[in-house]
Amino acid sequence: MPSGKLQLPIALDAMGGDNAPSCVLHGASQALIRHPGSKFLIFGNRYILEPLLHAIPNLKAASEIVHTEAVIAGDDKPSIAVRRGRNSSMWLAIESVKEGRACAIVSAGNTGALMAMSKLILRTLPGISRPAIAALFPTLRGECVVLDLGANVESDAQDLLKFAIMGDGFARAVLGLSRPRIGLLNVGSEDLKGRDNVKEARQLIESSGLDLNFYGFIEGNDIAEGTVDVVVTDGFTGNVALKTAEGVARLIRTYLRDAFANSFSAKIGGLLASAALGTVRNKLDDRQRNGAMFLGLNGIAVKSHGGADAFGFCNAISVAVELVAHHINERITQEIKLSTPPPIPGTQLDAIEGEAD
């Protein structure tokens, strides 16, 4: 993963997540080693954070605390969080991005609240009606980007086209690929299979004239195979795929642990194979791929897993750093402009836009 330098600090919701604020602060400390010169605006309770910062000198020197005692709970409903949480660490951290005081916000807090607040405060990029959650999946060839992972239960063909554009930009920034291969998740690879919106999306992508390396339809098994670098789907299907993948990874880890613990000879075998098993554990470690971005917002918001430890939160910060350094939103905005046909002169839409100008 390439690294980049930031001109503005990254905003951290220090009070969000199961292991906050300790994992947030130690994760930021690790990120400073990985990305020297980074700065942080840390939002949370000063009386809790300051004693912890004293024990982390490198982070203390590179950060500023913005005090607030209000916190969004993990089980708060998004609507309640939006109404009552306007002085919370999450809200204020997002607001700092809108105001230009920070270049990105990273939070391990309540996903629904983070998405609702981010949409309300940051709004969407021009030409995008629905943001998408994008994250990395492990594959036999390395990693791939999958979106949407749950921001939208339903998506029409235009949404899927824009997800493809956003996923292309994400893969270029985070995976460092010059021409990522893009696939539409479907129930088969044949042209006639699938729902109408998926078939229409394929036609839109193929006729868009954009410089997208479009592979075509893919099936579920193609995700782990690494057939493509970007997997495009609606949020319902993507979220099911995400939870299934997480469950299978836990299943494999449990099987391996139990298999090498059920007898003395198995334990000896496990000891002899410890290096190889370590490699497998590392590949299945979801902390390596922690950090999902809400693509399509007019600002960078990265969601860390709620149960992440310091290493996982550090990786979420790294995702934010790379997206900022590679100007992800500028890339997306430009491609969206190219994919949107200009209004036909004399139409009602054209007239409305002219009056607005």
SULCOR-V183455 format. One record per residue. RES is the residue in three letters. PHI is phi in whole degrees, 0 to 359 (none if undefined). BURIAL is # if it has 9 or more other ideal C-beta (glycine too) atoms within 8 Angstrom, else .. D_FIRST is the distance of its C-alpha to the first C-alpha in whole Angstrom. Layout:
res->[RES;RES]
phi->[PHI;PHI]
burial->[BURIAL;BURIAL]
d_first->[D_FIRST;D_FIRST]
This chain:
res->[MET;PRO;SER;GLY;LYS;LEU;GLN;LEU;PRO;ILE;ALA;LEU;ASP;ALA;MET;GLY;GLY;ASP;ASN;ALA;PRO;SER;CYS;VAL;LEU;HIS;GLY;ALA;SER;GLN;ALA;LEU;ILE;ARG;HIS;PRO;GLY;SER;LYS;PHE;LEU;ILE;PHE;GLY;ASN;ARG;TYR;ILE;LEU;GLU;PRO;LEU;LEU;HIS;ALA;ILE;PRO;ASN;LEU;LYS;ALA;ALA;SER;GLU;ILE;VAL;HIS;THR;GLU;ALA;VAL;ILE;ALA;GLY;ASP;ASP;LYS;PRO;SER;ILE;ALA;VAL;ARG;ARG;GLY;ARG;ASN;SER;SER;MET;TRP;LEU;ALA;ILE;GLU;SER;VAL;LYS;GLU;GLY;ARG;ALA;CYS;ALA;ILE;VAL;SER;ALA;GLY;ASN;THR;GLY;ALA;LEU;MET;ALA;MET;SER;LYS;LEU;ILE;LEU;ARG;THR;LEU;PRO;GLY;ILE;SER;ARG;PRO;ALA;ILE;ALA;ALA;LEU;PHE;PRO;THR;LEU;ARG;GLY;GLU;CYS;VAL;VAL;LEU;ASP;LEU;GLY;ALA;ASN;VAL;GLU;SER;ASP;ALA;GLN;ASP;LEU;LEU;LYS;PHE;ALA;ILE;MET;GLY;ASP;GLY;PHE;ALA;ARG;ALA;VAL;LEU;GLY;LEU;SER;ARG;PRO;ARG;ILE;GLY;LEU;LEU;ASN;VAL;GLY;SER;GLU;ASP;LEU;LYS;GLY;ARG;ASP;ASN;VAL;LYS;GLU;ALA;ARG;GLN;LEU;ILE;GLU;SER;SER;GLY;LEU;ASP;LEU;ASN;PHE;TYR;GLY;PHE;ILE;GLU;GLY;ASN;ASP;ILE;ALA;GLU;GLY;THR;VAL;ASP;VAL;VAL;VAL;THR;ASP;GLY;PHE;THR;GLY;ASN;VAL;ALA;LEU;LYS;THR;ALA;GLU;GLY;VAL;ALA;ARG;LEU;ILE;ARG;THR;TYR;LEU;ARG;ASP;ALA;PHE;ALA;ASN;SER;PHE;SER;ALA;LYS;ILE;GLY;GLY;LEU;LEU;ALA;SER;ALA;ALA;LEU;GLY;THR;VAL;ARG;ASN;LYS;LEU;ASP;ASP;ARG;GLN;ARG;ASN;GLY;ALA;MET;PHE;LEU;GLY;LEU;ASN;GLY;ILE;ALA;VAL;LYS;SER;HIS;GLY;GLY;ALA;ASP;ALA;PHE;GLY;PHE;CYS;ASN;ALA;ILE;SER;VAL;ALA;VAL;GLU;LEU;VAL;ALA;HIS;HIS;ILE;ASN;GLU;ARG;ILE;THR;GLN;GLU;ILE;LYS;LEU;SER;THR;PRO;PRO;PRO;ILE;PRO;GLY;THR;GLN;LEU;ASP;ALA;ILE;GLU;GLY;GLU;ALA;ASP]
phi->[none;290;241;220;260;250;273;245;288;264;275;242;279;289;258;265;114;294;248;282;270;302;292;294;292;290;295;295;297;295;295;295;290;285;233;302;92;291;232;224;258;254;259;165;284;303;287;270;283;300;298;289;294;300;272;232;302;294;285;302;288;247;220;227;269;251;283;200;260;277;225;274;285;297;255;292;289;307;295;290;299;293;288;253;253;284;243;279;299;292;300;295;294;295;298;295;288;300;279;81;270;220;266;195;235;236;216;256;279;311;298;298;294;297;294;297;293;297;295;291;277;275;64;261;293;304;89;245;265;227;287;225;268;238;209;263;243;284;223;292;255;137;216;223;266;237;205;268;254;141;288;226;293;238;218;272;297;296;300;294;300;290;297;297;296;292;295;299;295;297;294;296;284;273;265;71;269;278;219;297;280;243;232;264;288;212;274;185;269;287;301;276;272;103;285;299;295;289;295;292;298;299;296;296;294;292;258;290;77;279;276;255;272;274;275;120;286;230;251;304;291;290;297;291;293;79;301;230;263;228;252;253;201;280;294;295;294;296;292;298;298;298;294;295;298;296;294;295;298;295;298;296;298;292;302;296;297;292;296;266;237;270;200;297;294;294;295;298;299;296;296;293;261;300;295;294;295;297;296;296;301;296;293;269;284;291;295;296;246;291;121;254;260;274;287;102;274;276;160;264;235;243;258;273;302;300;263;296;267;299;296;296;293;302;293;295;297;299;301;298;302;293;293;292;298;261;52;303;289;295;299;296;301;297;292;297;301;291;273;258;293;293;296;284;306;91;280;297;298;297;295;298;295;294;295;295;292]
burial->[.;.;#;#;.;#;.;#;#;#;#;#;#;#;#;#;#;.;#;#;#;#;#;#;#;#;#;#;#;#;#;#;.;.;#;.;.;#;#;#;#;#;#;#;#;.;.;#;#;#;.;#;#;.;.;#;.;#;#;#;.;#;#;.;#;#;.;#;.;.;#;#;.;.;.;#;.;#;.;#;#;#;.;.;#;.;.;#;#;#;#;#;#;#;#;#;#;#;.;.;#;#;#;#;#;#;#;#;#;#;#;#;#;#;#;#;#;#;#;.;#;#;.;#;#;.;#;#;.;#;#;#;#;#;#;#;#;#;#;.;.;.;#;#;#;#;#;#;#;#;#;#;.;.;#;.;#;.;#;#;#;#;#;#;#;#;#;#;#;#;#;#;#;#;#;.;.;.;.;#;#;#;#;#;#;#;.;.;.;.;.;.;#;.;.;.;#;#;#;#;#;#;#;#;#;.;.;#;.;#;.;#;#;#;#;.;#;#;#;.;.;#;#;#;#;#;#;#;#;#;#;#;#;#;#;#;#;#;#;.;#;#;.;.;#;#;.;.;#;.;.;#;#;.;.;#;.;.;.;#;.;.;.;.;.;#;#;.;#;#;.;.;#;.;.;.;#;.;.;#;#;.;.;#;.;#;#;.;#;#;#;#;#;#;#;#;#;.;#;#;#;#;#;#;#;#;.;#;#;#;#;#;#;#;#;#;#;#;#;#;#;#;#;#;#;#;.;#;#;.;#;#;#;.;#;#;#;#;#;.;.;.;.;.;.;.;.;.;.;#;#;.;#;.;.;.;.]
d_first->[0;4;7;10;13;16;19;21;20;19;21;22;24;25;28;26;25;27;26;26;27;26;22;21;22;21;18;18;19;16;13;15;15;11;12;15;17;16;20;21;24;25;28;30;33;34;36;34;30;32;33;30;28;31;29;26;26;23;23;26;26;23;24;27;29;30;33;34;36;35;33;32;33;31;34;35;35;33;37;38;35;35;39;39;35;35;35;33;29;28;30;30;26;25;28;27;24;27;29;26;26;22;19;18;20;18;21;22;25;27;25;29;29;26;26;30;29;26;28;31;30;27;29;27;26;28;29;28;30;28;24;22;20;17;15;13;15;15;16;18;15;12;12;13;14;18;20;22;22;25;26;29;31;32;31;32;32;31;28;26;26;24;22;21;21;18;16;16;14;12;11;10;9;6;6;7;10;13;16;15;18;20;22;25;26;30;32;32;31;35;35;38;36;35;36;37;34;32;34;34;30;30;33;31;28;29;32;30;29;25;23;21;21;23;24;27;28;26;27;26;26;23;21;20;21;18;20;18;15;16;20;22;25;27;26;29;28;24;25;27;25;22;25;26;23;23;26;26;23;26;28;27;26;30;31;29;31;34;34;34;36;39;41;41;40;37;36;37;35;32;32;32;29;27;24;24;24;22;19;20;20;17;16;18;17;16;15;12;12;14;14;16;16;20;19;22;23;24;21;18;19;17;19;18;20;23;24;20;20;19;16;15;16;14;11;13;13;9;9;12;11;8;11;13;12;12;15;15;19;20;18;20;23;24;23;25;28;28;28;31;35;37;40;43;46;48;47;47;43;44;47;45;42;44;46;43;42]
